[in-house]
Structures are given as C-alpha cells and as structure tokens.
Amino acid sequence: MKTSSAGLLGSVDPQLQAAVNASLDQVEARLREVVRSSHPLLTQAAAHLVEAGGKRVRPLLVLLAAQLGDSERAQVIDAAVVVELTHLATLYHDDVMDEAPVRRGAVSANTRWTNTVAILTGDYLFARASDLTAGLGTEATQLQSRTFARLVEGQIAETAGAAAGQDPVAHHLQVLGDKTASLLATSARLGALMAGVDGATVDLVAEFGEVFGVAFQLSDDLIDVLSDSEQSGKTPGTDLREGVATLPVLLVQAGEDPASRLLTRLLASDLSGDAPLAEALRQLRAHPAMAQAREVLQSYVDRARAVATELPQGSTREAFLALTDFVLARTG
C-alpha cells in the first residue's frame, strides 16, 4: 500500500511533500519487515492492521519534525515505525476491550481470530517497538516507556470515569491528552531528536503534537455526530450507540435546561436500533452543545497554530500549520 500525505498537508511545498511521501513509503516497507514473526499466525495477525492502512498521522509527525534537521538520518525512519507500531498495538487491545467487530473497514483481529490472539499480537507489536527504540538511544527508550505509561493511564482513567466532584469535561480532555495526544507529542519529539534538531525546537514540536493530538481527537467526537458517511473508519453515531461519552454528550449532560435534560435521557436510553439512534443524532446536531464543542475544538486548533508559528520560517512550518487546517476541515 502506497501512502500519501496529500490529504493531511493540503497544498504545501511540493518538494517537501515529495520528500515526506518518499519517507512514508520507507516506513511502510519497514513496518512490514519488522512485524514478521517465526510463527505464521502471529505474522498474519500482526500484518492485519498494517495492511488495513490508515492516515499514518504519527509517522507523518515524525517525518515533518525531522525536516527541521537532518531528515536523512536512518534513525528517523525507525522512529516513525516505532510510533506507528505503538499505535497499532493499542488498537488491537482497544478492539478487545470494546468488543469491536470492525477496524479500518476490515474485520477486527479479535473477530477474525480470538481475543487471545488479538491481545498477544498487541503485546508483540509493543515488543517490536521497544526493540527498535533501544537502537535509537537511551533518551528515546525512556521517552517511549513514559509514553506507554501515559497511554495506559489514559485508558484506565477512561475506564474508571470521572471521580466524584471532578468536572467530566476536564476529565475527558485529560483522557484525550493521555490516550491520544501523548503519542503524537512523542512522535514529533522523536522525529526532531533523531534529526539532530536543537532542544528548544524539539520542545516546540512536542508541544504542537500534544495540543494537536487533543484537537484531532475532539474532531473525531464531532465527526461521530455530524458525518453522513463513514469517516475515520467509524459509522456516524457509533460512539452514541456504544454509550461513549464524547464532548458533545458531556456538554449536553452538563446542561440544566429542560431540553438538555430530555436529550440526556434519550442519549442514556437503548440506541441499538436505527430509529432511536437517528433521532438522538438529529436532536444532538440541533443542540447548542455542538456549537460549544466546536468552540473547544477551535481553541485547541488556535493553540496548535500559535505553537507552529514559533517554528523557523519555511515550508516545514507551513506544513505544521496545514495540519491544523486539516483538523477543522474534517469536521465540515
């Protein structure tokens, strides 16, 4: 599968885009190489999500950040592979926890094989990522370990829910920071580190990845409600049907007016049927919570743009800015 950054980066410098796309092709080839196992079943299961594709946002951040330094260093490609392997490993585990039948338009690994195979495959990909990270140096190894810890903490926090007296919206944003943004921040940091970028700029791209990561996931919250066709591998209303409390739902639940209370009851009801789900989507789309959710998303996009403007002038900075445009555009 040939990947391209065109959809995410828009009309940035063609030379930069060509360089990034060539590196993405190297990442794809390396991914297929490192997921191979001596056991045929594990090789097949590990290649399952690699072959399914995806936006490769995390490798893209590695490669973009590396453009601020010596992007030709061999470690840059392995860093991009590390973050994608880590991401894919979490997806295998997520599908088991969520009992998801489909992932990226294909039958999920836990459905095609078993939960046991899916869990072990996720473990295997984490191990392969750790093995590659060891070759990137002590700092990279520590960074990957700490990121892994944040990913687990985010999943636990989401599973446990907000504590008594804790603002559910603040809790949600923290979960997004740990579950999604932490790996995006690490992606940008690793790319810059491996390319020999100066410390101040390394910190800047990592900060961008952290804020951009929350914005990216918030846009998924909106897409689940607003889209009319499958986007990001999810059917509209998937989160609502599964009872996942996304930002718009949390904002409705926080409302004390009669309309919010009625909608809260509807959202808490059985939405397994198409008709009640469609009605819940209709009412949620018309609720002021959607505008509030957009404002929160916009605030994170604005913060990401502010960080990006501090990067050195040039086509790479423009590419980082283009990513923030993509996040807004994907919500319509």
C-alpha positions as CSV (number, residue, x, y, z in Angstrom):
1,M,0.0,0.0,0.0
2,K,1.4,3.4,-1.0
3,T,0.6,6.2,1.4
4,S,0.5,9.9,0.8
5,S,0.5,13.0,3.0
6,A,-1.6,15.0,0.5
7,G,-4.9,14.7,2.3
8,L,-3.4,16.0,5.6
9,L,-1.0,18.6,4.4
10,G,-3.0,20.2,1.6
11,S,-1.1,22.3,-0.9
12,V,2.2,22.7,0.9
13,D,5.6,22.9,-0.9
14,P,5.6,20.1,-3.5
15,Q,9.3,19.3,-2.8
16,L,8.6,18.9,0.9
17,Q,5.6,16.7,0.2
18,A,7.5,14.6,-2.2
19,A,10.3,14.1,0.4
20,V,7.7,13.2,3.1
21,N,5.9,10.8,0.8
22,A,9.1,9.0,-0.1
23,S,9.9,8.6,3.6
24,L,6.4,7.3,4.3
25,D,7.0,4.6,1.6
26,Q,10.1,3.6,3.5
27,V,8.1,3.5,6.7
28,E,5.5,1.2,5.1
29,A,8.2,-1.2,3.9
30,R,9.9,-1.2,7.3
31,L,6.6,-1.9,9.1
32,R,6.0,-5.0,7.0
33,E,9.5,-6.1,7.7
34,V,9.5,-5.8,11.5
35,V,6.1,-7.3,12.1
36,R,7.2,-10.7,10.7
37,S,7.4,-13.5,13.2
38,S,8.7,-17.0,13.1
39,H,5.1,-18.1,13.7
40,P,2.8,-17.8,10.6
41,L,-0.3,-17.0,12.6
42,L,1.4,-14.1,14.5
43,T,2.9,-12.8,11.3
44,Q,-0.6,-12.8,9.7
45,A,-2.3,-11.2,12.7
46,A,0.4,-8.6,13.1
47,A,0.3,-7.6,9.5
48,H,-3.6,-7.4,9.6
49,L,-3.8,-3.7,10.7
50,V,-0.6,-2.7,8.9
51,E,-2.3,-3.8,5.6
52,A,-5.5,-2.1,6.5
53,G,-3.8,1.2,6.2
54,G,-4.7,4.4,8.0
55,K,-3.7,8.1,7.9
56,R,-0.3,7.4,9.4
57,V,-0.6,10.7,11.3
58,R,2.1,9.7,13.9
59,P,4.8,8.7,11.4
60,L,3.9,11.9,9.5
61,L,4.6,14.0,12.6
62,V,8.0,12.2,13.0
63,L,8.9,12.9,9.4
64,L,7.8,16.5,9.4
65,A,9.6,17.3,12.6
66,A,12.7,15.7,11.1
67,Q,12.6,18.1,8.2
68,L,13.7,20.8,10.7
69,G,17.1,19.0,10.9
70,D,18.9,16.2,9.1
71,S,15.9,14.2,7.9
72,E,18.1,11.7,6.0
73,R,19.4,10.1,9.2
74,A,18.5,6.4,9.3
75,Q,17.1,6.6,12.8
76,V,14.3,8.9,11.6
77,I,12.5,6.0,9.7
78,D,12.8,3.7,12.7
79,A,11.4,6.4,14.9
80,A,8.4,6.7,12.6
81,V,8.0,2.9,12.7
82,V,8.2,2.8,16.5
83,V,5.3,5.3,17.0
84,E,3.1,3.5,14.4
85,L,3.8,0.1,16.0
86,T,2.9,1.5,19.4
87,H,-0.3,3.0,18.0
88,L,-1.3,-0.2,16.2
89,A,-0.6,-2.2,19.4
90,T,-3.1,-0.1,21.3
91,L,-5.7,-0.7,18.6
92,Y,-5.5,-4.4,19.0
93,H,-6.1,-4.0,22.7
94,D,-8.8,-1.4,22.3
95,D,-10.8,-3.7,20.0
96,V,-10.7,-6.4,22.6
97,M,-11.9,-4.1,25.3
98,D,-14.6,-2.5,23.1
99,E,-15.6,-5.9,21.5
100,A,-15.2,-4.1,18.2
101,P,-16.2,-6.2,15.1
102,V,-14.6,-3.8,12.6
103,R,-11.4,-1.7,12.4
104,R,-10.4,0.5,9.5
105,G,-13.1,-1.1,7.3
106,A,-11.8,-4.6,7.9
107,V,-12.9,-7.3,10.3
108,S,-11.1,-6.7,13.6
109,A,-8.4,-9.1,14.7
110,N,-10.3,-10.3,17.7
111,T,-13.3,-11.1,15.5
112,R,-11.2,-12.8,12.8
113,W,-9.2,-14.8,15.3
114,T,-9.9,-14.6,19.0
115,N,-9.4,-12.1,21.9
116,T,-6.3,-14.0,22.9
117,V,-4.7,-13.7,19.5
118,A,-5.5,-10.0,19.4
119,I,-4.1,-9.3,22.8
120,L,-0.9,-11.3,22.2
121,T,-0.5,-9.6,18.8
122,G,-0.7,-6.2,20.5
123,D,1.9,-7.3,23.0
124,Y,4.1,-8.5,20.2
125,L,3.9,-5.1,18.4
126,F,4.8,-3.3,21.7
127,A,7.8,-5.6,22.0
128,R,8.9,-4.9,18.4
129,A,8.5,-1.2,19.1
130,S,10.7,-1.4,22.2
131,D,13.3,-3.4,20.4
132,L,13.6,-0.7,17.7
133,T,13.6,2.0,20.3
134,A,16.6,0.5,22.0
135,G,18.6,1.2,18.8
136,L,17.6,4.9,19.0
137,G,19.4,5.6,22.3
138,T,18.6,5.9,26.0
139,E,16.6,9.1,25.7
140,A,14.3,7.6,23.0
141,T,13.9,4.5,25.1
142,Q,12.9,6.5,28.2
143,L,10.5,8.6,26.1
144,Q,8.8,5.6,24.7
145,S,8.4,4.0,28.1
146,R,6.9,7.1,29.6
147,T,4.6,7.5,26.7
148,F,3.4,3.9,27.1
149,A,2.7,4.6,30.7
150,R,0.6,7.6,29.8
151,L,-1.3,5.6,27.2
152,V,-2.2,3.0,29.9
153,E,-3.1,5.7,32.5
154,G,-5.4,7.3,29.9
155,Q,-7.1,4.1,29.3
156,I,-7.6,3.4,33.0
157,A,-8.9,6.9,33.5
158,E,-11.4,6.5,30.7
159,T,-12.5,3.1,32.1
160,A,-12.8,4.4,35.7
161,G,-14.6,7.6,34.6
162,A,-14.5,11.0,36.3
163,A,-14.0,10.9,40.1
164,A,-16.7,12.3,42.4
165,G,-16.6,16.1,42.2
166,Q,-14.4,16.1,39.1
167,D,-15.6,18.1,36.0
168,P,-16.5,15.4,33.4
169,V,-15.3,17.7,30.6
170,A,-12.0,18.3,32.2
171,H,-11.7,14.5,32.8
172,H,-12.5,13.9,29.1
173,L,-9.8,16.3,27.9
174,Q,-7.2,14.7,30.2
175,V,-8.1,11.3,28.9
176,L,-7.6,12.6,25.3
177,G,-4.3,14.1,26.3
178,D,-3.1,10.7,27.7
179,K,-4.7,8.3,25.2
180,T,-4.1,10.2,22.0
181,A,-2.0,13.4,22.4
182,S,0.8,11.8,24.3
183,L,1.9,9.6,21.4
184,L,1.5,12.4,18.9
185,A,3.7,14.6,21.1
186,T,6.3,11.8,21.3
187,S,6.1,11.3,17.5
188,A,7.1,14.9,16.9
189,R,9.7,14.9,19.7
190,L,11.3,11.7,18.4
191,G,11.5,12.9,14.8
192,A,13.2,16.1,15.9
193,L,15.6,14.3,18.2
194,M,16.6,11.8,15.6
195,A,17.3,14.6,13.1
196,G,19.5,16.5,15.5
197,V,17.2,19.5,16.0
198,D,18.1,22.0,18.7
199,G,16.4,21.5,22.1
200,A,14.2,24.5,22.1
201,T,12.7,23.4,18.7
202,V,12.3,19.8,19.9
203,D,10.2,21.1,22.8
204,L,8.1,23.3,20.4
205,V,7.2,20.4,18.1
206,A,6.4,18.2,21.0
207,E,4.1,20.9,22.4
208,F,2.5,21.1,19.0
209,G,1.9,17.4,18.9
210,E,0.3,17.4,22.4
211,V,-2.2,20.2,21.6
212,F,-2.8,19.0,18.0
213,G,-3.4,15.5,19.4
214,V,-6.3,16.7,21.6
215,A,-7.7,18.7,18.7
216,F,-7.5,15.7,16.4
217,Q,-9.5,13.5,18.9
218,L,-12.0,16.3,19.5
219,S,-12.7,16.4,15.8
220,D,-13.4,12.7,16.0
221,D,-16.0,13.5,18.7
222,L,-17.7,15.9,16.3
223,I,-17.4,13.6,13.3
224,D,-19.3,10.9,15.1
225,V,-22.3,13.2,15.4
226,L,-22.0,15.3,12.2
227,S,-20.9,12.9,9.4
228,D,-23.3,11.4,7.0
229,S,-21.0,8.7,5.7
230,E,-18.2,6.6,7.2
231,Q,-15.2,8.7,8.2
232,S,-12.1,7.6,10.2
233,G,-13.3,4.0,10.0
234,K,-16.4,4.8,12.1
235,T,-20.1,4.9,11.2
236,P,-21.9,8.0,12.3
237,G,-23.3,7.6,15.8
238,T,-21.0,4.7,16.7
239,D,-20.0,6.3,19.9
240,L,-23.6,7.2,20.8
241,R,-24.8,3.7,20.2
242,E,-22.0,2.3,22.4
243,G,-22.6,4.8,25.2
244,V,-19.3,6.5,24.8
245,A,-19.4,10.0,26.4
246,T,-17.9,12.3,23.8
247,L,-17.5,16.0,24.3
248,P,-20.9,17.0,22.8
249,V,-22.6,14.4,25.0
250,L,-20.8,15.6,28.1
251,L,-21.8,19.2,27.4
252,V,-25.5,18.2,27.0
253,Q,-25.3,16.3,30.3
254,A,-23.9,19.5,32.0
255,G,-27.0,21.5,30.8
256,E,-29.7,22.2,33.3
257,D,-32.4,23.4,30.9
258,P,-35.4,21.1,30.1
259,A,-34.2,20.4,26.5
260,S,-30.8,19.2,27.8
261,R,-32.4,17.0,30.4
262,L,-34.7,15.4,27.9
263,L,-31.9,14.8,25.4
264,T,-29.7,13.4,28.3
265,R,-32.4,10.8,29.0
266,L,-32.6,9.9,25.3
267,L,-28.9,9.5,25.0
268,A,-28.9,7.2,28.0
269,S,-31.6,5.0,26.5
270,D,-31.2,2.0,24.2
271,L,-29.9,3.3,20.9
272,S,-29.2,-0.1,19.4
273,G,-32.0,0.4,16.8
274,D,-31.6,2.6,13.8
275,A,-34.6,4.8,14.5
276,P,-33.8,5.8,18.1
277,L,-30.1,6.4,17.0
278,A,-31.2,8.6,14.1
279,E,-33.5,10.6,16.5
280,A,-30.7,11.1,19.0
281,L,-28.3,12.3,16.3
282,R,-31.0,14.7,15.0
283,Q,-31.5,16.2,18.4
284,L,-27.9,16.4,19.2
285,R,-27.0,18.1,16.0
286,A,-29.5,20.8,16.8
287,H,-28.4,21.3,20.4
288,P,-26.2,24.2,21.4
289,A,-23.7,21.7,22.8
290,M,-22.5,21.2,19.2
291,A,-21.5,24.9,18.9
292,Q,-19.9,24.7,22.4
293,A,-17.9,21.6,21.3
294,R,-16.8,23.4,18.2
295,E,-15.5,26.3,20.3
296,V,-13.5,23.9,22.4
297,L,-12.0,22.3,19.3
298,Q,-11.3,25.8,17.8
299,S,-9.5,26.8,21.0
300,Y,-7.1,23.8,20.7
301,V,-6.6,24.4,17.0
302,D,-5.7,28.0,17.8
303,R,-3.2,26.9,20.4
304,A,-1.6,24.5,18.0
305,R,-1.3,27.2,15.3
306,A,0.2,29.6,17.9
307,V,2.9,27.0,18.7
308,A,3.5,26.2,15.0
309,T,4.1,29.9,14.2
310,E,7.0,29.9,16.6
311,L,8.9,27.3,14.5
312,P,11.5,28.5,12.0
313,Q,10.0,30.1,8.9
314,G,9.8,27.8,5.9
315,S,7.9,25.1,4.2
316,T,8.0,22.8,7.3
317,R,6.3,25.4,9.4
318,E,3.7,25.8,6.8
319,A,3.1,22.0,6.8
320,F,2.5,22.0,10.5
321,L,0.0,24.8,10.1
322,A,-1.7,22.8,7.3
323,L,-2.3,20.0,9.8
324,T,-4.3,22.3,11.9
325,D,-6.4,23.3,8.9
326,F,-7.0,19.6,8.2
327,V,-8.4,19.1,11.7
328,L,-11.0,21.8,11.2
329,A,-11.8,20.8,7.6
330,R,-12.5,17.1,8.5
331,T,-15.4,18.2,10.8
332,G,-17.1,20.0,7.9
